[in-house]
């Protein structure tokens, strides 16, 4: 591993539960989708209790990892978006993990850098 820390738990607000990580991953994956991710759809996507998801969701929102926007046609609908802080952290993590993945997979033709 590189000399600087690459621990996901040191860069993301995971704590004792991976539920927060699941929320962040879903939000990041859905952010590139053409259909906006609503709070209702996020909660329905995750296989956890709504109470647990709500607790972690509110913590991530309050800590600046997620943002909420009003729906375009209906202000009662809330759209979940990744914050710049989350986007930046995921970009840094992916940049740190890519060399590790390539280094550990010399026989993986799909992961071999093109020179």
N, C-alpha and C positions, 0 to 999 in steps of 0.2 A: 504494500500500500504506500501511497505517497507520504511524505514526511508530515504534511499538515493533516488535521483531522478530517475524516470523511464519514464519520458516523452520522447517519440520518437523524438519529435521536438528538444529536447536538445541534442540528440545524433546523429541525422542525419541532413543533410543539406536540410531541407524541405523549410524553408522560408514561403512565402505567398501562395505557390502553392503546391499542392500534386502531381504535374506532376513529380517532382524529385523523390519522393517516389515511384511512379509507375515505373519509369525507374530502380531504384535500385532493386525493387522487381522482375521485369522481368529478369534483369541480374543475380540475385542470383538464381532464379528458373531455368533459362536456363543453368547456369554454371554446373549443374549436368547432363545435357542432353548430349548424345553422339555426337550430331550434334552441331558444333560451332555456336555461336550467332554472326551473322554479323551485322554491323551497319544498313544495309538496312533492314534486318529482324526485328531488334529492332524497328526501326521507323515504319515499317508496322504493328507491333504487337500492338502499342499504338493508342488509338482512339482520338488522338489530332492532331493539325496542325503540319506539318513538321517543320515550323518555331519555334513554341513553344518547340517542342521536341529537336530541334537542339540547341536552346539557353540553355536549362537545361542540355542537354547532354554535351555540351562543358564546362559548368561550373563544372559539376561533374568530368569531365576528368581533367580539369585544377587544381581542388582542391584535386586531388589524390584519389577520390572514385572509379574511373573506370580506366582500362588500355586497350590499343589497341595493338594488335599484327597483323603482316602481315599474310595474308592467306598462306597456305602451297604451293599450286600450282600456285597461282596468287597473286602477291604482291599488286595488286590494291584493293583486298578485305581486309577489316579490320575486325578483330575479336575482339569483346567486351568481356572483362573479369572483374570480380570483383577484386579490389585491396585487398591486405592483410588488409588494413585499414577498408574496407567495410566488409570483412569476419569476422574480429575481432568484429566489432560493432554489426553485426547481431547475432553473437554467444553470446555476452554479453546481448543483448536485449532479446534473446530467453531464456537465463538462468534466467533473472529477471522476465519475464512474466510467465514462467511455474508455479512457486509457487503461483502466484496470481490467475491463471486460476484454479489450483487444489483447492485452498482455497475457491474459489467462487462457486465451483461445487461439493458439497458433494454427490449429487445424480447422478452424471455422471459416470457410470461404466467404460466407456472407458478412463476416465481421472484419475481414482483412482490409486494411486501408488501401485505397487505390493510389498507386504512385506513378 
